[in-house]
Amino acid sequence: MNHEDDQKMSETITIPVLNNRSDSSNNNNSDCGQCGKGGCCGGFGIKAGSEKDVVYRNILLYGAMGLIIFTVTYLIKELLTALT
């Protein structure tokens, strides 16, 4: 290796990790832009002022997903137990 190769390898590259937002979005003091916060947008898809049918639908969907996960886990456990 010569001196030029050493100099190229020692150069550092700065990669920006944050995106600058426009000034209009920085003035927003609510928690709506953040996941899992209970601010004005609510958590788990249930927003303040949601209709009852929307809330019931979301609760039913989360319950169904939990039931599916539980059932698939149980079936996989039984399958692995039967194979051993």
VMD Tcl script that builds the backbone (N, CA, C; Angstrom):
set m [mol new atoms 252]
animate dup $m
set s [atomselect $m all]
$s set {name element resname resid chain x y z} {
  {N N MET 1 A 0.846 -1.189 0.000}
  {CA C MET 1 A 0.000 0.000 0.000}
  {C C MET 1 A 0.884 1.242 0.000}
  {N N ASN 2 A 0.422 2.203 -0.688}
  {CA C ASN 2 A 1.175 3.453 -0.671}
  {C C ASN 2 A 0.468 4.476 0.211}
  {N N HIS 3 A 1.037 5.649 0.296}
  {CA C HIS 3 A 0.520 6.689 1.198}
  {C C HIS 3 A -0.885 7.147 0.805}
  {N N GLU 4 A -1.194 7.181 -0.501}
  {CA C GLU 4 A -2.523 7.639 -0.948}
  {C C GLU 4 A -3.612 6.658 -0.499}
  {N N ASP 5 A -3.334 5.352 -0.568}
  {CA C ASP 5 A -4.318 4.356 -0.125}
  {C C ASP 5 A -4.581 4.483 1.368}
  {N N ASP 6 A -3.531 4.711 2.161}
  {CA C ASP 6 A -3.710 4.893 3.601}
  {C C ASP 6 A -4.558 6.112 3.900}
  {N N GLN 7 A -4.342 7.178 3.151}
  {CA C GLN 7 A -5.092 8.417 3.387}
  {C C GLN 7 A -6.565 8.223 3.023}
  {N N LYS 8 A -6.866 7.497 1.941}
  {CA C LYS 8 A -8.248 7.262 1.542}
  {C C LYS 8 A -8.977 6.410 2.576}
  {N N MET 9 A -8.286 5.434 3.150}
  {CA C MET 9 A -8.911 4.556 4.119}
  {C C MET 9 A -9.178 5.262 5.444}
  {N N SER 10 A -8.389 6.293 5.760}
  {CA C SER 10 A -8.567 6.970 7.032}
  {C C SER 10 A -9.596 8.091 6.970}
  {N N GLU 11 A -10.087 8.412 5.770}
  {CA C GLU 11 A -11.098 9.460 5.661}
  {C C GLU 11 A -12.407 8.956 6.276}
  {N N THR 12 A -13.091 9.835 6.977}
  {CA C THR 12 A -14.371 9.452 7.552}
  {C C THR 12 A -15.493 10.080 6.748}
  {N N ILE 13 A -16.578 9.345 6.679}
  {CA C ILE 13 A -17.751 9.832 5.962}
  {C C ILE 13 A -18.842 10.049 6.992}
  {N N THR 14 A -19.432 11.230 7.005}
  {CA C THR 14 A -20.513 11.538 7.925}
  {C C THR 14 A -21.837 11.251 7.229}
  {N N ILE 15 A -22.627 10.399 7.855}
  {CA C ILE 15 A -23.933 10.053 7.317}
  {C C ILE 15 A -24.983 10.638 8.261}
  {N N PRO 16 A -25.868 11.488 7.758}
  {CA C PRO 16 A -26.892 12.060 8.644}
  {C C PRO 16 A -27.866 10.981 9.088}
  {N N VAL 17 A -28.209 11.002 10.371}
  {CA C VAL 17 A -29.129 9.999 10.897}
  {C C VAL 17 A -30.505 10.575 11.206}
  {N N LEU 18 A -30.639 11.862 11.180}
  {CA C LEU 18 A -31.924 12.499 11.448}
  {C C LEU 18 A -32.366 13.266 10.216}
  {N N ASN 19 A -33.623 13.180 9.905}
  {CA C ASN 19 A -34.186 13.959 8.813}
  {C C ASN 19 A -34.744 15.249 9.384}
  {N N ASN 20 A -34.408 16.348 8.764}
  {CA C ASN 20 A -34.962 17.622 9.204}
  {C C ASN 20 A -36.399 17.726 8.740}
  {N N ARG 21 A -37.257 18.115 9.654}
  {CA C ARG 21 A -38.667 18.295 9.318}
  {C C ARG 21 A -38.910 19.765 9.019}
  {N N SER 22 A -39.992 20.006 8.336}
  {CA C SER 22 A -40.334 21.392 8.058}
  {C C SER 22 A -40.759 22.079 9.354}
  {N N ASP 23 A -40.732 23.405 9.351}
  {CA C ASP 23 A -41.072 24.165 10.550}
  {C C ASP 23 A -42.514 23.940 10.991}
  {N N SER 24 A -43.401 23.680 10.045}
  {CA C SER 24 A -44.805 23.505 10.414}
  {C C SER 24 A -45.008 22.236 11.244}
  {N N SER 25 A -44.230 21.177 10.958}
  {CA C SER 25 A -44.410 19.958 11.739}
  {C C SER 25 A -43.712 20.054 13.086}
  {N N ASN 26 A -42.716 20.916 13.221}
  {CA C ASN 26 A -42.031 21.076 14.502}
  {C C ASN 26 A -42.877 21.833 15.511}
  {N N ASN 27 A -43.857 22.597 15.065}
  {CA C ASN 27 A -44.711 23.354 15.972}
  {C C ASN 27 A -45.819 22.500 16.569}
  {N N ASN 28 A -45.937 21.269 16.141}
  {CA C ASN 28 A -46.981 20.379 16.636}
  {C C ASN 28 A -46.557 19.849 18.005}
  {N N ASN 29 A -47.290 20.214 19.037}
  {CA C ASN 29 A -46.931 19.821 20.402}
  {C C ASN 29 A -47.645 18.570 20.871}
  {N N SER 30 A -48.435 17.943 20.016}
  {CA C SER 30 A -49.171 16.751 20.436}
  {C C SER 30 A -48.310 15.514 20.236}
  {N N ASP 31 A -48.769 14.405 20.762}
  {CA C ASP 31 A -48.049 13.148 20.644}
  {C C ASP 31 A -48.529 12.322 19.458}
  {N N CYS 32 A -49.226 12.935 18.516}
  {CA C CYS 32 A -49.824 12.170 17.433}
  {C C CYS 32 A -48.794 11.499 16.536}
  {N N GLY 33 A -47.615 12.058 16.415}
  {CA C GLY 33 A -46.629 11.500 15.519}
  {C C GLY 33 A -45.835 10.365 16.112}
  {N N GLN 34 A -46.099 9.980 17.339}
  {CA C GLN 34 A -45.299 8.961 17.995}
  {C C GLN 34 A -46.119 7.704 18.208}
  {N N CYS 35 A -45.503 6.585 17.985}
  {CA C CYS 35 A -46.187 5.294 18.140}
  {C C CYS 35 A -46.365 4.949 19.608}
  {N N GLY 36 A -47.473 4.376 19.945}
  {CA C GLY 36 A -47.704 3.863 21.276}
  {C C GLY 36 A -47.993 4.913 22.325}
  {N N LYS 37 A -48.072 6.155 21.964}
  {CA C LYS 37 A -48.388 7.202 22.933}
  {C C LYS 37 A -49.899 7.331 23.036}
  {N N GLY 38 A -50.363 7.740 24.159}
  {CA C GLY 38 A -51.793 7.849 24.362}
  {C C GLY 38 A -52.338 9.224 24.061}
  {N N GLY 39 A -51.593 10.059 23.373}
  {CA C GLY 39 A -51.987 11.441 23.105}
  {C C GLY 39 A -53.291 11.528 22.353}
  {N N CYS 40 A -53.440 12.546 21.537}
  {CA C CYS 40 A -54.716 12.788 20.863}
  {C C CYS 40 A -55.062 11.680 19.876}
  {N N CYS 41 A -54.068 10.970 19.380}
  {CA C CYS 41 A -54.354 9.910 18.410}
  {C C CYS 41 A -54.707 8.602 19.072}
  {N N GLY 42 A -54.366 8.439 20.328}
  {CA C GLY 42 A -54.698 7.211 21.030}
  {C C GLY 42 A -53.747 6.087 20.686}
  {N N GLY 43 A -53.746 5.085 21.528}
  {CA C GLY 43 A -52.890 3.937 21.297}
  {C C GLY 43 A -53.684 2.784 20.740}
  {N N PHE 44 A -53.017 1.882 20.091}
  {CA C PHE 44 A -53.604 0.669 19.538}
  {C C PHE 44 A -54.735 0.961 18.558}
  {N N GLY 45 A -54.697 2.067 17.878}
  {CA C GLY 45 A -55.686 2.386 16.862}
  {C C GLY 45 A -56.996 2.915 17.390}
  {N N ILE 46 A -57.122 3.091 18.700}
  {CA C ILE 46 A -58.354 3.615 19.282}
  {C C ILE 46 A -58.131 5.096 19.574}
  {N N LYS 47 A -58.773 5.940 18.831}
  {CA C LYS 47 A -58.599 7.380 18.966}
  {C C LYS 47 A -59.664 7.954 19.893}
  {N N ALA 48 A -59.340 9.072 20.499}
  {CA C ALA 48 A -60.323 9.746 21.335}
  {C C ALA 48 A -61.508 10.148 20.468}
  {N N GLY 49 A -62.680 9.835 20.905}
  {CA C GLY 49 A -63.880 10.172 20.145}
  {C C GLY 49 A -64.263 9.146 19.104}
  {N N SER 50 A -63.608 7.975 19.124}
  {CA C SER 50 A -63.940 6.927 18.155}
  {C C SER 50 A -65.353 6.417 18.422}
  {N N GLU 51 A -66.002 6.010 17.369}
  {CA C GLU 51 A -67.322 5.422 17.503}
  {C C GLU 51 A -67.201 4.067 18.194}
  {N N LYS 52 A -68.291 3.638 18.821}
  {CA C LYS 52 A -68.271 2.364 19.549}
  {C C LYS 52 A -67.953 1.196 18.634}
  {N N ASP 53 A -68.485 1.225 17.415}
  {CA C ASP 53 A -68.238 0.098 16.517}
  {C C ASP 53 A -66.758 -0.006 16.145}
  {N N VAL 54 A -66.066 1.120 16.043}
  {CA C VAL 54 A -64.628 1.107 15.743}
  {C C VAL 54 A -63.860 0.523 16.919}
  {N N VAL 55 A -64.232 0.926 18.121}
  {CA C VAL 55 A -63.555 0.415 19.317}
  {C C VAL 55 A -63.793 -1.086 19.452}
  {N N TYR 56 A -65.043 -1.518 19.282}
  {CA C TYR 56 A -65.356 -2.940 19.380}
  {C C TYR 56 A -64.631 -3.740 18.301}
  {N N ARG 57 A -64.556 -3.184 17.084}
  {CA C ARG 57 A -63.860 -3.868 15.998}
  {C C ARG 57 A -62.385 -4.037 16.336}
  {N N ASN 58 A -61.752 -2.975 16.858}
  {CA C ASN 58 A -60.337 -3.064 17.207}
  {C C ASN 58 A -60.097 -4.079 18.320}
  {N N ILE 59 A -60.940 -4.065 19.336}
  {CA C ILE 59 A -60.784 -5.020 20.428}
  {C C ILE 59 A -60.988 -6.445 19.918}
  {N N LEU 60 A -61.958 -6.646 19.046}
  {CA C LEU 60 A -62.200 -7.962 18.470}
  {C C LEU 60 A -61.013 -8.416 17.626}
  {N N LEU 61 A -60.442 -7.511 16.841}
  {CA C LEU 61 A -59.286 -7.862 16.020}
  {C C LEU 61 A -58.089 -8.249 16.882}
  {N N TYR 62 A -57.820 -7.484 17.937}
  {CA C TYR 62 A -56.693 -7.808 18.819}
  {C C TYR 62 A -56.931 -9.136 19.533}
  {N N GLY 63 A -58.149 -9.388 19.949}
  {CA C GLY 63 A -58.467 -10.666 20.578}
  {C C GLY 63 A -58.312 -11.819 19.608}
  {N N ALA 64 A -58.772 -11.623 18.368}
  {CA C ALA 64 A -58.644 -12.680 17.358}
  {C C ALA 64 A -57.175 -12.943 17.038}
  {N N MET 65 A -56.370 -11.896 16.950}
  {CA C MET 65 A -54.941 -12.099 16.690}
  {C C MET 65 A -54.290 -12.871 17.838}
  {N N GLY 66 A -54.655 -12.546 19.072}
  {CA C GLY 66 A -54.119 -13.268 20.221}
  {C C GLY 66 A -54.524 -14.729 20.203}
  {N N LEU 67 A -55.766 -14.986 19.855}
  {CA C LEU 67 A -56.257 -16.365 19.775}
  {C C LEU 67 A -55.532 -17.141 18.679}
  {N N ILE 68 A -55.319 -16.514 17.556}
  {CA C ILE 68 A -54.592 -17.171 16.459}
  {C C ILE 68 A -53.163 -17.480 16.870}
  {N N ILE 69 A -52.501 -16.523 17.511}
  {CA C ILE 69 A -51.125 -16.743 17.957}
  {C C ILE 69 A -51.075 -17.885 18.964}
  {N N PHE 70 A -51.989 -17.887 19.907}
  {CA C PHE 70 A -52.037 -18.952 20.913}
  {C C PHE 70 A -52.272 -20.309 20.256}
  {N N THR 71 A -53.217 -20.386 19.329}
  {CA C THR 71 A -53.549 -21.648 18.664}
  {C C THR 71 A -52.378 -22.165 17.843}
  {N N VAL 72 A -51.742 -21.305 17.069}
  {CA C VAL 72 A -50.605 -21.723 16.249}
  {C C VAL 72 A -49.448 -22.179 17.133}
  {N N THR 73 A -49.199 -21.463 18.229}
  {CA C THR 73 A -48.139 -21.868 19.149}
  {C C THR 73 A -48.434 -23.240 19.743}
  {N N TYR 74 A -49.664 -23.464 20.142}
  {CA C TYR 74 A -50.058 -24.756 20.705}
  {C C TYR 74 A -49.882 -25.869 19.674}
  {N N LEU 75 A -50.306 -25.627 18.429}
  {CA C LEU 75 A -50.185 -26.641 17.391}
  {C C LEU 75 A -48.728 -26.952 17.079}
  {N N ILE 76 A -47.878 -25.951 17.046}
  {CA C ILE 76 A -46.450 -26.169 16.803}
  {C C ILE 76 A -45.844 -26.973 17.948}
  {N N LYS 77 A -46.224 -26.645 19.185}
  {CA C LYS 77 A -45.723 -27.391 20.348}
  {C C LYS 77 A -46.136 -28.850 20.261}
  {N N GLU 78 A -47.391 -29.103 19.915}
  {CA C GLU 78 A -47.878 -30.470 19.797}
  {C C GLU 78 A -47.188 -31.209 18.668}
  {N N LEU 79 A -46.934 -30.527 17.561}
  {CA C LEU 79 A -46.245 -31.136 16.437}
  {C C LEU 79 A -44.820 -31.515 16.809}
  {N N LEU 80 A -44.127 -30.606 17.494}
  {CA C LEU 80 A -42.751 -30.899 17.908}
  {C C LEU 80 A -42.706 -32.005 18.960}
  {N N THR 81 A -43.707 -32.037 19.830}
  {CA C THR 81 A -43.762 -33.098 20.842}
  {C C THR 81 A -43.994 -34.443 20.174}
  {N N ALA 82 A -44.843 -34.482 19.153}
  {CA C ALA 82 A -45.138 -35.742 18.467}
  {C C ALA 82 A -43.936 -36.240 17.673}
  {N N LEU 83 A -43.098 -35.338 17.199}
  {CA C LEU 83 A -41.941 -35.732 16.393}
  {C C LEU 83 A -40.787 -36.246 17.241}
  {N N THR 84 A -40.767 -35.931 18.527}
  {CA C THR 84 A -39.630 -36.363 19.346}
  {C C THR 84 A -39.890 -37.633 20.071}
}
mol reanalyze $m
mol bondsrecalc $m
mol representation Tube
mol addrep $m
